[in-house]
Amino acid sequence: MKPFELAARENKKEDTIIEITGPGSSVKIGEGYCTIIAGPCAVENRDDYIELAQFLARSGAHLLRGGLFKPRTSPYSFRGLGKEGLDILKEARLATGLPVITEVMDIRDLDYLVGEVDILQVGSRNMQNYALLDELGKLDTPVLLKRGFSATIEEWLLAAEYILAQGNGQVILCERGIRTFEPYTRNTVDIGAVALVKKLSHLPVMVDPSHATGKWDMVIPVAKAAIAAGADGVMVEVHQDPDHALSDGKQSLNKDNFLIMVNQIHRLADMEKKKLNTR
């Protein structure tokens, strides 16, 4: 038996499919489905976020992303609106009917996030925050677990095991690129990890091509590669005006490019015989 016993395919032959229910839609994440999560890196203000959320809901997104707390390399960079941004996220959820996902960095934030958002994201920097993983494992809220930027596949799956071992079986794995010697991209996308983890584990696997590449013009090619490799969906950053985004504008698609990506993802999903979530 592999060290990640609960996450291992030997433990569960059938693929785990996680159903996310929003105010106006139900989204399935897992084998046989293709899911698109989209939104800005961070919730910056009410008007822009609501407008973008409505566009994304009309244009093929199945879930909305929006960071309230942003772990930034520099403490002087924009670090999110924090708790006050939650009302904006909740308003967008009701206005669009789409489920929402946001990153949690601190156990203390679970008190007001649980029950208000549909998926809790563990970012790359917190993949091995075992105290946080333990607490998330005690919840009934789905968790999207990003791979640490220097984590091996086994370390990633063992991080998922922390959540599973506490009783929460709703774990979604997300490949977001790893740190290598190559400086031309923000990270190196490990597309092979998608196929390998789908073989090793029954858990759903998604890819974040925005954080993986750090370049908006590489997001669409890598998103297509992810679906072709067997990923259950992608999570991308979209912004009305990427040049003036407060966080990660260089890797954000604008509206036109998001529409192009959705069209190409739909065609690939059809080739791969994956169902597209419908509202």
Long-range contacts (C-beta under 8 A, 24 or more apart in sequence): 2-157, 2-200, 3-154, 3-158, 3-161, 4-154, 4-157, 4-158, 4-160, 4-161, 4-201, 5-161, 6-161, 6-164, 6-165, 7-157, 7-160, 7-161, 7-164, 7-171, 7-200, 7-201, 7-202, 7-203, 8-157, 8-200, 8-201, 8-202, 9-199, 9-200, 9-201, 9-202, 11-202, 12-202, 13-202, 14-202, 15-202, 15-204, 16-169, 16-171, 16-202, 16-203, 16-204, 17-204, 18-142, 18-170, 18-172, 18-204, 20-63, 20-99, 20-118, 20-119, 20-142, 21-99, 21-118, 22-63, 22-93, 22-97, 22-98, 22-99, 22-100, 22-118, 23-93, 23-94, 23-97, 24-96, 24-97, 24-98, 24-279, 25-62, 25-97, 25-98, 25-99, 25-277, 25-279, 26-277, 27-62, 27-63, 27-99, 27-277, 28-275, 28-277, 29-142, 29-172, 29-204, 29-206, 29-232, 29-233, 30-204, 30-232, 31-198, 31-204, 31-232, 32-273, 32-274, 32-275, 33-232, 33-233, 33-274, 33-275, 33-276, 33-277, 34-227, 34-232, 34-233, 34-265, 34-269, 34-272, 34-274, 34-275, 34-276, 34-277, 35-62, 35-63, 35-206, 35-232, 35-233, 35-234, 35-277, 36-60, 36-61, 36-62, 36-63, 36-233, 36-234, 36-235, 36-236, 36-262, 36-265, 37-61, 37-62, 37-63, 37-64, 37-65, 37-101, 37-206, 37-233, 37-234, 37-235, 37-236, 38-63, 38-64, 38-65, 38-235, 38-236, 38-237, 38-238, 38-258, 39-64, 39-65, 39-66, 39-237, 39-238, 40-65, 40-66, 40-67, 40-237, 40-238, 40-239, 40-245, 40-247, 40-252, 41-67, 41-70, 41-210, 41-237, 41-239, 41-245, 41-247, 41-248, 41-252, 42-66, 42-67, 42-68, 42-70, 42-78, 42-80, 42-81, 42-246, 42-247, 42-248, 43-67, 43-68, 43-80, 43-81, 43-85, 43-88, 43-89, 44-78, 44-81, 44-245, 44-246, 44-247, 45-88, 46-88, 46-91, 48-240, 49-88, 49-89, 49-92, 50-88, 50-91, 50-92, 50-95, 51-240, 52-238, 52-239, 52-240, 53-92, 53-95, 53-96, 53-98, 54-92, 54-95, 54-96, 55-255, 56-96, 56-98, 56-238, 56-258, 57-96, 57-97, 57-98, 59-255, 59-258, 59-259, 59-262, 60-259, 60-262, 60-265, 60-266, 61-98, 61-262, 62-98, 62-99, 62-233, 62-277, 63-98, 63-99, 63-100, 63-101, 63-118, 63-119, 64-89, 64-92, 64-93, 64-96, 64-98, 64-99, 64-100, 64-101, 65-100, 65-101, 65-102, 65-121, 65-235, 65-237, 66-92, 66-100, 66-101, 66-102, 67-102, 67-103, 67-247, 68-102, 68-103, 69-102, 69-103, 69-104, 69-105, 69-106, 69-109, 70-103, 70-247, 71-103, 71-105, 71-123, 71-125, 71-126, 72-247, 77-247, 78-246, 78-247, 80-247, 83-109, 83-112, 86-112, 86-113, 86-116, 86-117, 89-116, 89-117, 90-116, 93-117, 93-118, 97-279, 101-144, 101-235, 104-132, 104-136, 105-132, 106-132, 107-131, 107-132, 107-135, 110-135, 110-136, 110-139, 114-139, 114-141, 115-141, 117-141, 118-142, 119-143, 119-144, 119-172, 120-144, 121-146, 121-174, 122-146, 122-159, 124-148, 124-149, 124-176, 124-211, 125-149, 127-151, 127-155, 127-156, 127-159, 128-155, 128-159, 130-162, 133-159, 133-162, 133-163, 134-162, 134-166, 136-163, 136-166, 136-168, 137-162, 137-163, 137-164, 137-165, 137-166, 137-167, 137-168, 138-166, 138-167, 138-168, 139-168, 140-168, 140-170, 141-168, 141-170, 142-170, 142-171, 142-172, 143-168, 143-170, 143-171, 143-172, 144-172, 144-173, 144-174, 144-206, 144-235, 145-171, 145-172, 145-173, 145-174, 146-174, 146-176, 146-208, 146-211, 147-173, 147-174, 147-175, 147-176, 147-178, 147-190, 147-193, 149-176, 149-177, 149-178, 149-179, 149-187, 150-178, 150-179, 151-178, 153-193, 153-196, 153-197, 153-200, 156-197, 157-197, 157-200, 157-201, 160-201, 160-203, 171-203, 172-203, 172-204, 172-205, 172-206, 172-232, 173-197, 173-201, 173-203, 173-204, 173-205, 173-206, 174-205, 174-206, 174-207, 174-208, 174-235, 175-205, 175-206, 175-207, 175-208, 175-212, 175-226, 175-231, 176-207, 176-208, 176-211, 176-212, 177-208, 177-211, 177-212, 177-213, 185-212, 185-213, 185-214, 185-215, 185-218, 186-211, 186-212, 186-213, 186-214, 186-215, 186-251, 187-211, 187-212, 187-213, 187-214, 188-212, 189-213, 189-222, 189-225, 191-222, 191-225, 191-226, 191-229, 192-229, 194-226, 194-229, 194-230, 194-231, 195-229, 195-230, 198-230, 204-232, 204-233, 205-230, 205-231, 205-232, 206-231, 206-232, 206-233, 206-234, 206-235, 207-231, 207-233, 207-234, 207-235, 208-234, 208-235, 208-236, 209-234, 209-236, 210-235, 210-236, 210-237, 210-248, 210-251, 210-252, 210-253, 211-237, 211-248, 211-251, 213-251, 214-250, 214-251, 215-250, 215-251, 216-242, 216-250, 216-251, 216-252, 216-253, 216-254, 216-257, 219-251, 219-253, 219-257, 219-261, 220-253, 220-257, 220-260, 220-261, 220-264, 223-261, 223-264, 223-265, 224-264, 224-265, 224-268, 227-265, 227-268, 227-269, 227-272, 227-274, 228-268, 228-272, 230-272, 232-274, 234-265, 236-261
